[in-house]
Amino acid sequence: MTSAKKRTANHANVLRFQAERTKEVLRSASLNAMKHGLSLPVDELGFGKEISQIAELIQGECTSLAQAQEVAKRIIDFERNEAFLRGHNDAHLDAQMKAWFLGPHCAKLHQLVRLHRDKKKVDVAFTTSNLKPKGQERTDEIKFIEDFMKLQENSFLSKFRHSKRLKDTAVRYQKRSLNQLIKGVNRIAVSEGP
């Protein structure tokens, strides 16, 4: 049975770990906007010229300059998200994956594994200088090649997942910016009245 002193120490350790973990998670989350910039607000410092140009174009439809500037910011936010989604292209990653999986290098590695399993002479070896390895040398060669191919597959899978997460995030921000733009346009419509 655990003593009261030990339970107290355990409880204190858990609380300290959770506090450290929370700080780490919060720090990581606070940097999300820096990854792509889509969640950063549209402000006069960065977009002053664009805001004033768009506000000038739509001022006739708005009740005030402030309302026109607010709608202009929402238009810029929407366009920024739209541009990011248009620029996000998985074609380069797809081409890399096809080049690896369907290319001669991957085929050659598969052929080397077959030759080792069939106990035949090979023209290249990675873990030994012997081109006709036996026993453990052969097993080590097979393991080395298979581990390398698995590493390549995991690398592509990781890149693919990252790309998908980034695109999903961009779509979420795009929906948010569209929703904010619609709200801004609705305010103009309501303020004009019938």
C-alpha positions in Angstrom: 0.0 0.0 0.0 1.3 3.5 -0.9 1.9 5.9 1.9 0.3 9.3 2.1 3.7 11.0 1.6 4.3 8.9 -1.6 0.8 9.7 -2.9 1.4 13.4 -2.4 4.7 13.3 -4.2 3.2 11.4 -7.1 0.3 13.9 -7.3 2.8 16.8 -7.3 4.8 15.1 -10.1 1.7 14.6 -12.2 0.6 18.2 -11.8 4.1 19.5 -12.7 4.2 17.2 -15.8 0.7 18.4 -16.9 1.7 22.0 -16.4 4.9 21.6 -18.5 2.9 19.7 -21.2 0.2 22.4 -21.3 2.8 25.1 -21.7 4.4 23.1 -24.5 1.1 22.6 -26.3 0.1 26.2 -25.9 3.4 27.3 -27.3 3.1 25.0 -30.2 -0.5 26.2 -30.9 0.5 29.8 -30.7 2.9 29.3 -33.6 0.2 27.8 -35.9 -0.4 31.2 -37.6 3.3 31.4 -38.5 3.2 28.2 -40.5 1.0 29.6 -43.3 -0.2 33.1 -42.1 -3.8 32.4 -43.0 -5.1 33.1 -39.5 -3.3 36.4 -39.2 -5.7 39.4 -39.3 -5.7 41.7 -42.3 -4.5 45.0 -40.9 -3.7 48.5 -42.2 0.1 48.0 -41.7 0.4 45.1 -44.1 -2.5 45.8 -46.5 -3.2 49.5 -46.2 -3.0 50.2 -49.9 -5.2 47.3 -50.9 -7.7 48.1 -48.2 -8.0 51.7 -49.3 -8.3 50.8 -53.0 -11.1 48.2 -52.4 -12.9 50.5 -49.8 -12.9 53.2 -52.4 -14.5 50.9 -55.0 -17.3 49.7 -52.6 -17.8 52.9 -50.6 -20.9 53.8 -52.6 -22.6 50.6 -51.4 -21.7 51.1 -47.7 -23.1 53.5 -45.1 -19.6 54.6 -44.0 -15.9 54.5 -44.8 -15.4 52.3 -41.8 -17.9 49.8 -43.1 -16.3 49.8 -46.5 -12.8 49.2 -45.0 -14.2 46.3 -42.9 -15.6 44.7 -45.9 -12.4 45.3 -47.9 -10.4 43.5 -45.1 -12.8 40.5 -45.5 -12.4 40.5 -49.2 -8.6 40.6 -48.9 -8.7 37.8 -46.3 -10.9 35.7 -48.7 -8.6 36.3 -51.6 -5.5 35.5 -49.5 -7.0 32.1 -48.6 -8.1 31.5 -52.1 -4.6 32.2 -53.4 -3.1 29.9 -50.9 -5.4 27.0 -51.9 -4.7 27.6 -55.6 -1.0 27.6 -54.9 -1.2 24.4 -52.8 -0.3 21.7 -55.3 0.3 18.1 -54.6 1.5 17.4 -58.2 5.2 17.7 -57.2 4.8 15.2 -54.4 2.8 12.9 -56.7 5.6 13.1 -59.2 8.3 12.3 -56.6 6.3 9.3 -55.4 5.7 7.9 -58.9 9.4 8.5 -59.7 10.4 6.4 -56.7 7.8 3.6 -56.7 7.7 3.2 -60.5 11.3 4.2 -61.2 14.4 2.1 -61.8 15.9 2.6 -58.4 13.1 0.9 -56.5 12.9 -1.9 -59.1 16.6 -2.5 -58.7 16.4 -2.7 -54.9 13.5 -5.2 -55.2 15.6 -7.2 -57.7 18.6 -7.2 -55.2 16.4 -8.6 -52.5 15.1 -11.3 -54.8 18.7 -12.2 -55.8 19.8 -12.4 -52.1 16.8 -14.6 -51.3 17.6 -16.9 -54.2 21.2 -16.9 -53.0 22.6 -15.6 -56.3 25.5 -13.3 -57.0 24.7 -9.6 -56.9 26.4 -6.7 -58.7 26.3 -4.3 -55.7 26.2 -4.8 -51.9 25.7 -2.2 -49.1 26.8 -3.8 -45.9 29.6 -6.0 -47.1 32.2 -6.0 -49.8 31.3 -9.6 -50.7 29.2 -9.8 -53.8 28.1 -13.3 -53.0 27.3 -13.0 -49.3 26.3 -16.1 -47.3 24.3 -16.6 -44.1 24.2 -13.6 -41.8 25.8 -11.3 -44.4 22.9 -12.1 -46.8 20.3 -11.6 -44.1 22.0 -8.2 -43.2 21.9 -7.1 -46.8 18.2 -8.0 -47.2 17.3 -6.2 -43.9 19.3 -3.1 -44.9 17.6 -2.9 -48.3 14.1 -3.5 -46.9 14.7 -1.0 -44.1 15.8 1.6 -46.6 12.8 1.0 -48.8 10.5 1.2 -45.7 12.2 4.5 -44.7 11.5 5.9 -48.2 7.9 4.9 -48.0 7.5 6.4 -44.5 9.1 9.6 -45.7 6.6 9.9 -48.6 3.7 9.0 -46.3 4.8 11.7 -43.8 5.0 14.3 -46.6 1.6 13.3 -47.9 0.0 13.5 -44.5 1.6 16.9 -43.9 0.3 18.2 -47.3 -3.2 16.9 -46.5 -3.2 18.5 -43.1 -2.1 21.8 -44.6 -4.7 21.6 -47.2 -7.5 20.8 -44.7 -6.4 23.7 -42.6 -6.4 26.0 -45.6 -9.9 24.8 -46.5 -11.1 25.5 -42.9 -9.7 29.1 -43.1 -11.2 29.5 -46.5 -14.7 28.6 -45.1 -14.1 31.0 -42.2 -13.1 33.8 -44.5 -16.1 33.2 -46.8 -18.4 33.2 -43.8 -17.0 36.5 -42.6 -17.3 38.0 -46.0 -20.9 37.0 -46.3 -21.6 38.5 -42.9 -20.0 41.7 -44.0 -22.1 41.9 -47.2 -25.2 41.1 -45.2 -24.6 44.0 -42.9 -24.4 46.3 -45.9 -27.7 44.9 -47.2 -29.4 45.3 -43.8 -28.1 48.8 -43.3 -29.5 49.9 -46.7 -32.9 48.4 -46.0 -35.8 48.1 -48.4 
